[in-house]
Amino acid sequence: MIHDCAIVGAGPAGRAAALYLSRAGRTAALIDRASFPRRKACGEGILPAGVAVLRDLGVYGEAAALGRPFLGVSYTTRDGRRAAGRFPEGPGLAMPREDLDHLLLRRAAAARGVTVLERNGAVAVEREREVLRVRLENGDVAARRLIVADGLSSPTLRSLGVGRRAPLRRRYGLAARLTGVEGLGSFVEIFMLDGGELYLTPLPGTGRASAALLLEGSALAGAARGREAAFWRLARSHPALAPRLGRAILADPIIGLGPLASEAERCEDGAWIAAGDAAGAVDPLVGDGVGLALRGGRLAAEETDAALAGAGIPGRYTRDRLRLLRPKRRLASLALAMSRRPLLARAAVSALGACPSAFSALLAG
Ligand SMILES: Cc1cc2nc3c(=O)[nH]c(=O)nc-3n(C[C@H](O)[C@H](O)[C@H](O)COP(=O)(O)OP(=O)(O)OC[C@H]3O[C@@H](n4cnc5c(N)ncnc54)[C@H](O)[C@@H]3O)c2cc1C
């Protein structure tokens, strides 16, 4: 069988692409080397623009039943200054990644024209006239088009000869799930540390939160026990956070990832398009990787559908994707500048604290 499209990677980008292709009446093979549900290093908050895609896909009701809404984001400096901004478009949604991934994968598996292949990694892509053949660990898949959505390290783009641009600052992340955290409310809270930050996303249930620690340097990528000690030491180094963690314990092992942001040299070329983190990831500090992946998956599906109909325009996807990313990159640069310079952070947090509407405007989109 020749599918209209093969999608390598069944994260949020790949699943959204599969669901939108199905909606357009196309057939797709959605391929992942992992077996779901499985944990993924993530702060587990979906910002409002991502929530809008869940609504559009008709999965919001089910997602909301598994999640906890949050109204905005707050920053707290080490000397106790705090600024909170509400999302102008309505709440975001926090939920364990296993639940989000499982929900979207089930929908994709039930969608007309979509074939899901789990536990079967892609190892190479070959072109045979008008058909692409994706070689898998077990068997292969033939398709007219390809969407590459296999995440930050994208082995598939590498196998296609596409390099990656490393970010100027190499940052690494640790993701932890905690129980027993005190004082959780309806905001994602970002605590500024020396040279990094910890953000705390309230999950459903009393005292449950997802904590993502983002820092420069590879120290965090060490052995499991070293990570745990480093996590608690850094989390408790923030004077406003430490007292709230007195009774907190890890609900799951800590997982790490890094470097956190990189960009593919190209995100489209002839018969393939790259989406989500594979195409390029913004530092998770802006907390919108899932939303960008969902929206990027939709864009990739639209361009693929157009190309299959003979109406594709080379370069259009790249332009549209950059338009999507631009405001997030701007926000990431500002937040990263703050993360390096405590004096700037204090001034910016004081200014944003005094003007919540300006903070809200920064969070738009
Ligand atoms: C510490 C940390 C905290 C974060 N916090 C947040 C947050 O709070 N909110 C938010 O929105 N985003 C957050 N992010 C970012 C978010 O997790 C990612 O941007 C998002 O998962 C990207 O989705 P994706 O579909 O592009 O890739 P992924 O979710 O990485 O999915 C890629 C898939 O491809 C599969 N794959 C890889 N190689 C192959 C292969 N060869 N063959 C087949 N399949 C393959 C993988 O198994 C995986 O399932 C965070 C990231 C980190 C590291």
The ligand as an ORCA input file, in Angstrom:
! r2SCAN-3c Opt
* xyz 0 1
  C      12.496     19.995     30.516
  C      11.452     20.348     29.481
  C      10.299     21.017     29.866
  C       9.314     21.353     28.921
  N       8.167     21.971     29.324
  C       7.191     22.257     28.455
  C       5.939     22.818     28.890
  O       5.698     23.044     30.074
  N       5.010     23.103     27.941
  C       5.218     22.855     26.633
  O       4.330     23.149     25.815
  N       6.375     22.298     26.179
  C       7.354     21.988     27.066
  N       8.513     21.393     26.641
  C       8.714     21.159     25.199
  C       7.870     19.998     24.662
  O       8.026     18.849     25.478
  C       8.284     19.703     23.218
  O       8.433     20.911     22.510
  C       7.243     18.833     22.496
  O       7.155     17.557     23.072
  C       7.610     18.703     21.007
  O       6.732     17.818     20.375
  P       7.193     17.012     19.066
  O       6.005     16.261     18.620
  O       7.858     17.931     18.129
  O       8.340     16.025     19.564
  P       8.336     14.886     20.683
  O       7.271     15.099     21.677
  O       9.754     14.815     21.157
  O       7.990     13.561     19.880
  C       8.893     12.998     18.963
  C       8.564     11.536     18.798
  O       9.411     10.989     17.787
  C       9.764      9.670     18.157
  N      10.972      9.269     17.419
  C      12.244      9.717     17.586
  N      13.054      9.125     16.707
  C      12.300      8.276     15.974
  C      12.571      7.372     14.904
  N      13.801      7.214     14.411
  N      11.537      6.658     14.392
  C      10.285      6.800     14.883
  N       9.976      7.637     15.897
  C      10.969      8.365     16.425
  C       9.931      9.737     19.671
  O       9.776      8.458     20.266
  C       8.814     10.707     20.053
  O       7.626     10.042     20.417
  C       9.509     21.025     27.556
  C      10.662     20.354     27.170
  C      11.618     20.019     28.109
  C      12.841     19.275     27.665
*
